[in-house]
Amino acid sequence: MRSLVPLFPEKTNLPEPIGEVWLTGIDCRIATGPFAGRTLGEAWRQMPAEWRGTRFAEPGDFPILIKFIFPNDKLSIQVHPDDAYAAAHEQAAGGRGKTEMWHILSAEPGAFLLVGLKPGVTKESFLKALKNQTLEDLFQRHAVQAGDTYFVPARTPHTIGPGVMICEIQEYSDITYRVYDYGRVDAQGKPRDLHITKAMDVMNLRNSRSLQVKRQPLPSHEAFKFLLAACRYFAAERWEFGWNVPCQSNPAQFEILVFLSGSGAFWSQGSEQNYQCGECWFLPASMGIFELKPKDNTTALRTYIPDLKAFRRELAQEGVSEKNQASVLFE
């Protein structure tokens, strides 16, 4: 898109369309704090272990990737490998699979996703449809609107249609097996590479559960909080608030806040730092008590990497039934 409004109000009439904005890429630059000017990858390894949290005492690779996606046209039909396949076949690309979720920020009338295949699709029928350029007919088509959430496990074939803005939260991987690209060519007139063999190796031809997730309300007196989805790679919550929200960090894990609307300030240890729409904030595990003080109504996504066993216990203690947990937790 040539305009990234309303997330980035100053980004209009861009000379070239932008399809993605990476918020936690390891090459992204830190804007504030003691690591200002360094890349996220550098900061992650250099920061005190207590910032990362006890579960990340050894830094390893930065584990979570967050993006805004602005498709101007249908994305290619594609699929991502799981960890086992990536470890065996994609070590040069990081060796990590890609499970992801999409939270729809805005959607024009008629906007859609193709996620998962219809019942009865076989490898043979898939390849036949690919040859006949009728692949879309085999997919489950999902009309979307703002606020919808979809969980997309590794090995699930999918594409995103035009006319939507999406926040994607995913396992940190950029391994994509492109199956079909609608005959598009690059500036030199060459089609992009396809990866049919690998795609068929990993593709899940069955759908075992609905991929659209019904948000789960979380108890809170200070904000409207909803659990969108959780798996061992990430958990994501949507917060909506127009008044001060007291918070406390978890010593076990860092967190990330992505502001989708509004502006305001963080208050922590007697000082304030301002936030605004479109920003992504790393919150150290050792941050302790802090407060969000909105100047106007704010919507944010909170994301972190949960210990699923402990997470289930916490949800149960908060009164979330096993049935409701099952609707948003993915093993």
C-alpha positions in Angstrom: 0.0 0.0 0.0 1.1 3.6 -0.6 -0.6 4.8 2.6 -0.1 3.2 6.1 -2.8 5.3 7.8 -4.0 5.0 10.5 -1.1 3.0 12.0 1.5 5.5 10.7 -0.4 8.7 10.0 2.7 10.4 8.5 3.2 7.6 5.9 1.0 8.7 3.0 1.5 9.0 -0.7 4.6 6.8 -0.5 6.7 6.6 -3.7 6.5 2.8 -3.7 4.0 0.5 -2.1 4.9 -1.2 1.2 3.7 -4.7 1.8 5.1 -5.4 5.3 6.5 -3.5 8.3 8.6 -5.7 10.6 8.5 -4.6 14.2 10.7 -7.2 15.9 13.1 -8.1 13.1 16.6 -8.7 14.4 17.8 -5.9 12.1 15.2 -3.4 13.5 16.8 -0.5 15.4 16.0 0.2 19.0 14.6 3.8 19.4 14.9 4.5 23.1 16.6 3.3 26.3 20.2 2.1 26.9 20.3 0.2 23.7 19.1 3.0 21.4 20.6 2.8 18.0 21.5 -0.9 18.2 19.7 -3.6 16.4 17.2 -5.8 18.3 19.5 -8.8 17.6 22.5 -7.0 19.2 20.4 -5.7 22.1 18.9 -9.2 22.8 22.3 -10.8 23.3 23.8 -7.8 25.2 21.0 -7.0 27.6 21.1 -8.3 31.2 19.7 -11.8 31.5 17.0 -10.5 33.9 15.6 -8.4 31.1 15.0 -11.4 29.0 13.6 -13.4 32.0 14.5 -16.6 33.8 13.2 -18.7 30.9 15.6 -17.0 28.5 18.7 -16.8 30.6 20.6 -18.1 27.6 19.6 -15.8 24.8 19.7 -18.0 21.8 18.0 -16.4 18.8 15.3 -13.8 19.3 12.2 -16.0 19.4 9.2 -14.0 18.2 8.5 -12.0 15.0 5.8 -9.3 14.8 4.7 -7.6 11.6 2.1 -5.4 10.1 1.0 -6.7 6.7 -0.6 -4.4 4.0 -1.4 -6.6 1.0 -2.2 -4.6 -2.1 -3.0 -7.8 -4.0 -3.4 -11.4 -3.3 -0.3 -12.8 -1.7 1.1 -16.0 -3.2 -0.5 -19.3 -2.1 2.1 -20.7 0.3 2.8 -23.0 3.2 5.5 -23.0 6.0 7.3 -26.1 7.4 7.1 -27.2 11.0 10.2 -27.3 13.3 11.1 -30.9 12.5 11.1 -30.4 8.7 13.0 -27.1 9.0 15.6 -28.6 11.3 16.2 -31.4 8.8 16.1 -29.4 5.6 16.5 -25.7 6.3 19.5 -25.2 8.6 20.9 -22.5 6.4 17.7 -20.5 6.8 17.7 -20.9 10.6 16.2 -24.4 10.9 13.0 -23.2 12.6 9.4 -23.7 11.3 6.7 -21.1 11.2 3.5 -21.1 13.1 1.7 -17.8 13.1 -1.5 -15.9 13.9 -3.2 -13.0 12.2 -5.2 -10.3 13.9 -7.3 -8.3 11.5 -6.9 -4.6 12.1 -9.1 -3.4 9.2 -10.9 -4.9 6.3 -12.6 -3.5 3.2 -15.9 -5.0 2.1 -15.3 -8.3 0.4 -11.9 -8.9 2.1 -11.0 -12.5 2.5 -8.4 -15.1 3.5 -7.9 -18.6 2.1 -6.8 -20.8 5.0 -6.8 -24.5 5.0 -8.2 -26.9 2.4 -11.8 -28.2 2.0 -12.5 -31.8 3.1 -11.5 -34.5 0.7 -8.6 -32.7 -1.0 -5.8 -35.1 -1.9 -2.3 -34.6 -3.1 -3.4 -35.7 -6.6 -6.4 -33.3 -6.7 -4.2 -30.5 -5.4 -1.6 -30.9 -8.1 -4.3 -31.2 -10.8 -5.8 -27.9 -9.6 -2.4 -26.3 -9.5 -1.9 -27.3 -13.2 -5.3 -26.0 -14.1 -4.9 -22.8 -12.2 -8.0 -23.5 -10.1 -6.2 -23.9 -6.8 -8.4 -21.3 -5.0 -11.4 -23.6 -5.4 -9.9 -26.1 -3.0 -9.5 -23.7 -0.1 -11.7 -22.7 2.7 -12.6 -19.1 2.1 -13.0 -16.8 5.1 -14.7 -13.4 4.8 -13.0 -11.2 7.4 -13.7 -8.1 9.4 -11.7 -5.9 11.8 -11.1 -7.7 15.1 -11.1 -11.3 13.7 -8.2 -13.6 14.7 -6.9 -16.6 12.8 -4.4 -19.2 14.1 -2.3 -20.7 11.3 -0.2 -23.7 12.3 2.9 -24.6 10.4 2.0 -26.9 7.4 -1.3 -25.1 6.8 -1.6 -23.8 3.1 -2.9 -20.2 3.0 -3.0 -16.8 1.3 -4.2 -13.3 2.3 -6.4 -11.3 0.0 -6.2 -7.6 -0.6 -8.0 -4.9 1.3 -6.9 -5.9 4.8 -4.4 -4.7 7.4 -3.1 -7.5 9.6 -0.9 -7.8 12.7 1.0 -11.1 12.3 2.6 -12.7 15.3 4.8 -15.7 14.6 7.6 -18.0 15.4 10.7 -16.3 14.3 11.2 -17.7 10.8 11.1 -16.5 7.3 10.9 -19.9 5.5 8.1 -19.9 2.9 7.3 -22.5 0.3 5.5 -20.7 -2.5 3.0 -22.9 -4.4 1.3 -20.5 -6.8 1.9 -16.8 -7.6 -0.9 -15.9 -10.0 1.5 -15.7 -12.9 3.2 -12.6 -11.6 6.7 -11.5 -12.7 9.4 -9.3 -11.3 10.8 -6.0 -12.8 13.0 -8.2 -15.0 10.0 -10.1 -16.3 11.0 -13.3 -14.4 8.5 -15.3 -12.3 9.4 -15.8 -8.6 10.6 -19.2 -7.6 8.1 -21.8 -6.6 8.8 -24.6 -4.1 6.3 -27.3 -5.1 8.2 -30.4 -3.9 8.9 -29.0 -0.4 5.4 -27.6 -0.1 3.9 -31.0 -0.9 6.3 -32.6 1.6 5.0 -30.5 4.5 1.4 -29.6 3.6 -1.4 -30.7 5.9 -4.2 -31.8 3.6 -6.6 -32.2 6.5 -8.2 -29.6 8.9 -8.7 -30.9 12.4 -10.2 -27.7 13.9 -11.4 -24.3 13.1 -8.7 -21.8 12.4 -10.7 -18.7 13.3 -10.3 -18.1 17.0 -13.0 -16.7 19.3 -11.4 -14.3 21.7 -11.6 -15.2 25.3 -12.4 -12.4 27.8 -9.9 -12.1 30.7 -10.8 -10.7 34.1 -9.7 -7.2 34.6 -11.0 -4.1 36.4 -8.7 -1.6 34.6 -9.1 -2.6 30.9 -11.0 -4.8 28.5 -8.6 -7.7 28.0 -9.0 -10.6 25.6 -6.8 -13.6 25.0 -6.7 -14.0 21.2 -4.6 -17.2 20.9 -1.8 -19.0 22.6 0.7 -21.8 21.7 4.2 -22.7 22.8 5.6 -20.1 20.5 3.6 -17.1 21.5 0.5 -15.8 23.3 -1.4 -12.7 22.3 -3.8 -10.5 24.2 -5.8 -7.5 23.0 -6.1 -4.7 25.5 -8.6 -1.8 25.2 -8.4 1.0 27.8 -9.1 4.7 28.3 -7.9 5.1 31.9 -4.8 4.2 33.8 -3.9 0.5 33.9 -1.5 -0.7 36.6 0.7 -3.6 35.4 3.5 -5.8 36.7 6.1 -7.7 34.7 6.7 -11.5 35.0 10.2 -12.3 36.0 10.1 -15.4 33.9 9.6 -13.7 30.5 9.9 -10.5 28.6 6.8 -9.0 26.9 6.1 -6.9 23.9 3.3 -4.3 23.5 2.2 -3.1 20.1 0.0 -0.1 20.0 -2.8 -0.2 17.4 -4.5 3.1 18.4 -4.2 5.9 20.9 -1.3 7.5 22.7 -0.2 8.0 26.2 2.7 7.2 28.5 4.4 4.5 30.5 5.0 5.3 34.1 7.8 3.3 35.8 10.1 4.0 38.7 9.2 7.6 38.8 9.7 8.5 35.2 7.4 8.6 32.1 8.0 7.7 28.4 5.4 8.5 25.8 3.9 5.9 23.4 1.9 6.4 20.3 0.0 4.4 17.6 2.2 2.0 15.5 4.9 1.7 18.1 6.3 -1.6 19.4 7.8 -1.7 23.0 10.0 -4.3 24.6 9.1 -4.7 28.3 11.9 -6.3 30.3 11.0 -9.2 32.6 12.6 -7.2 35.5 10.6 -4.1 34.9 8.5 -4.7 38.0 5.5 -2.5 38.6 4.5 0.0 35.9 1.4 1.9 34.7 -0.1 2.7 31.4 -1.5 6.2 31.3 -3.5 6.9 28.1 -4.1 10.4 26.8 -6.9 9.0 24.7 -8.5 5.6 24.1 -5.8 3.0 23.4 -5.8 -0.4 21.9 -2.7 -2.6 22.2 -1.6 -6.1 21.6 0.4 -7.7 24.4 2.5 -10.7 23.3 4.9 -13.0 25.1 6.0 -16.7 25.1 4.1 -18.6 27.7 4.9 -21.7 29.7 1.8 -23.5 28.6 1.4 -25.7 31.7 1.7 -22.7 34.0 -0.5 -20.7 31.6 -3.3 -23.2 31.8 -3.1 -23.1 35.6 -3.3 -19.3 35.6 -6.3 -19.3 33.3 -8.0 -21.9 35.5 -7.3 -19.8 38.6 -8.9 -16.8 36.8 -12.1 -18.8 36.2 -11.5 -19.7 32.5 -13.2 -23.1 31.9 -11.4 -26.0 30.2 -13.8 -25.6 27.3 -13.0 -21.9 26.8 -9.3 -22.6 27.2 -9.5 -25.2 24.4 -10.9 -22.6 22.0 -7.8 -20.4 22.2 -4.9 -22.7 23.3 -3.2 -24.7 20.6 -0.8 -27.5 21.5 
